Amino acid sequence: MNRDYKNFLSITVTAFFLIFLASFQVSFINSSFLNLNLFLILVLYLVLTKNNSQALFFAWLGGILTGFSYFSNFGINSLIFLILTAILIILYKTVFLTLKTESILLITVIGVALYHFLNWLLTNRGFGFYFASREILTELILTTLILLIIFKIKAPQAVRQRRGRQNA
C-alpha cells in the first residue's frame, strides 16, 4: 500500500507541475516579450539526460496542455512536440554520444530551429519573414542559456555523487 501511495503522489505532483508550467507559459511568458517555450526546454533537458520515455510523454502532454490556448487545430502542438522529440532522440543517440557543452549547444539550436520549422510547416503560415524574426533568435539564446545553467548546476552534484559512491 505504501508503494501505491508513492506512485499516486508522484503522478499527482507531476500532473500539477505540468498544469502549472502550461498555465505559467500561457499566462505570463506568451503575453510578454520573452518568446520562450518551457516545454521545449523540458523536452530538450530530458533528451539530453537520456530520459527518452519521459521526454515523449512530456512532449505529448505539454503539446496538449499548451494547445488549449492557441487558435489552431487541436493536437497540432502535440504532434509538433512528438515529431521533434523523436528526431532529437534519434539524433542524440547517433551523433552525440556524451554530454558536452557542444552537444548541449547543437541540440538546442537544432531543437529550436526544428520546432519553428515544424510549427511553420504544420500550421500553414505564410513563408515571408517567419524565420528572420527577432523572436526565434531570442528564444534560441534564452533556451541555450537556461540549459547551460541547468547543466552547470547539475554537473558538480553528479561529480559529488560519483565520488561518494567510489568512497563507500
C-alpha positions in Angstrom: 0.0 0.0 0.0 2.9 2.3 0.7 4.2 1.9 -2.8 0.8 2.6 -4.3 0.6 5.8 -2.3 4.0 6.9 -3.5 3.0 6.2 -7.1 -0.2 8.1 -6.7 1.5 11.0 -5.1 4.2 11.1 -7.8 1.6 11.1 -10.6 -0.4 13.8 -8.8 2.6 16.1 -8.2 3.7 15.6 -11.9 0.3 16.5 -13.2 0.0 19.6 -11.0 3.5 20.6 -12.1 2.7 20.3 -15.8 -0.6 22.2 -15.4 1.3 25.0 -13.5 4.0 25.0 -16.2 1.4 25.3 -19.0 -0.6 28.0 -17.3 2.6 29.9 -16.4 3.7 29.8 -20.0 0.4 30.8 -21.5 -0.4 33.5 -18.9 3.0 35.2 -18.4 5.6 34.1 -21.0 3.5 34.2 -24.1 2.0 37.6 -23.2 5.4 39.1 -22.5 8.2 39.9 -24.9 10.1 36.7 -23.9 9.4 34.2 -26.6 10.3 31.2 -24.6 8.8 27.7 -24.6 9.1 26.0 -21.3 8.0 22.6 -22.6 10.7 22.8 -25.3 13.3 23.3 -22.6 11.9 20.4 -20.6 11.9 18.1 -23.6 15.4 19.2 -24.5 16.6 18.6 -20.9 15.0 15.1 -20.9 16.6 14.2 -24.2 20.0 15.4 -23.1 19.7 13.3 -19.9 18.6 10.3 -21.9 15.1 10.0 -20.3 13.5 9.2 -23.6 10.2 7.8 -22.5 9.7 10.7 -20.1 10.6 13.1 -23.0 8.0 11.6 -25.3 5.3 11.6 -22.5 6.0 15.2 -21.5 6.1 16.3 -25.2 2.7 14.8 -25.8 1.2 16.1 -22.6 2.9 19.5 -23.0 1.6 19.8 -26.5 -1.9 19.1 -25.4 -1.8 21.5 -22.4 -0.4 24.4 -24.4 -2.6 23.5 -27.4 -5.7 24.7 -25.4 -4.5 28.3 -25.6 -3.7 28.5 -29.4 -6.3 29.2 -32.0 -5.2 26.5 -34.3 -6.3 22.9 -34.8 -6.3 21.0 -31.6 -3.4 18.5 -31.4 -1.0 20.2 -33.8 1.2 21.4 -31.0 1.3 17.9 -29.5 2.2 16.5 -32.9 5.0 19.0 -33.4 6.4 18.2 -30.0 6.2 14.4 -30.6 7.9 14.6 -34.0 10.6 17.0 -32.6 11.3 14.7 -29.6 11.6 11.6 -31.8 14.0 13.3 -34.2 16.1 14.7 -31.3 16.2 11.3 -29.6 17.4 9.6 -32.8 19.9 12.4 -33.4 21.3 12.4 -29.9 21.7 8.6 -29.9 23.5 8.5 -33.2 25.6 11.7 -33.3 26.2 12.9 -29.7 27.5 10.1 -27.5 28.4 12.2 -24.5 27.0 15.2 -22.7 29.3 18.1 -23.5 28.8 21.8 -23.9 29.0 21.4 -27.7 26.2 18.8 -27.7 24.0 21.0 -25.5 24.5 23.9 -27.9 23.9 21.9 -31.0 20.9 20.0 -29.7 19.4 23.3 -28.5 20.0 25.0 -31.9 18.6 22.0 -33.8 15.6 21.7 -31.4 14.5 25.4 -31.6 15.0 25.6 -35.3 13.2 22.3 -36.0 10.4 23.3 -33.6 9.8 26.5 -35.5 10.1 24.8 -38.9 7.6 22.1 -37.9 5.3 24.8 -36.5 5.5 26.7 -39.7 5.1 23.5 -41.8 2.0 22.2 -39.9 0.2 25.4 -39.3 0.4 26.7 -42.9 1.6 30.2 -42.1 2.9 32.3 -44.9 6.6 31.9 -45.6 7.5 35.6 -45.6 9.9 36.6 -42.9 8.8 33.9 -40.4 12.3 32.6 -39.9 14.0 36.0 -39.9 12.3 37.3 -36.8 13.8 38.5 -33.6 11.6 36.1 -31.5 13.2 33.0 -32.8 16.7 34.4 -32.1 15.6 35.4 -28.6 14.2 32.0 -27.9 17.3 30.3 -29.2 19.6 32.4 -26.9 17.4 32.1 -23.8 16.9 28.3 -24.3 20.6 27.8 -24.7 21.4 29.9 -21.6 18.8 28.1 -19.4 20.0 24.6 -20.4 23.7 25.6 -19.9 22.9 27.0 -16.5 20.9 23.8 -15.5 23.7 21.5 -16.6 26.4 23.7 -15.0 24.5 23.4 -11.7 23.8 19.7 -12.2 27.4 18.7 -13.1 29.1 19.4 -9.7 26.2 17.4 -8.0 26.8 14.4 -10.2 30.6 14.5 -9.5 29.9 14.6 -5.8 27.5 11.7 -6.0 30.0 9.7 -8.1 32.8 10.4 -5.6 30.5 9.4 -2.7 29.8 6.0 -4.4 33.5 5.4 -5.0 34.5 6.2 -1.4 31.7 4.0 0.1 
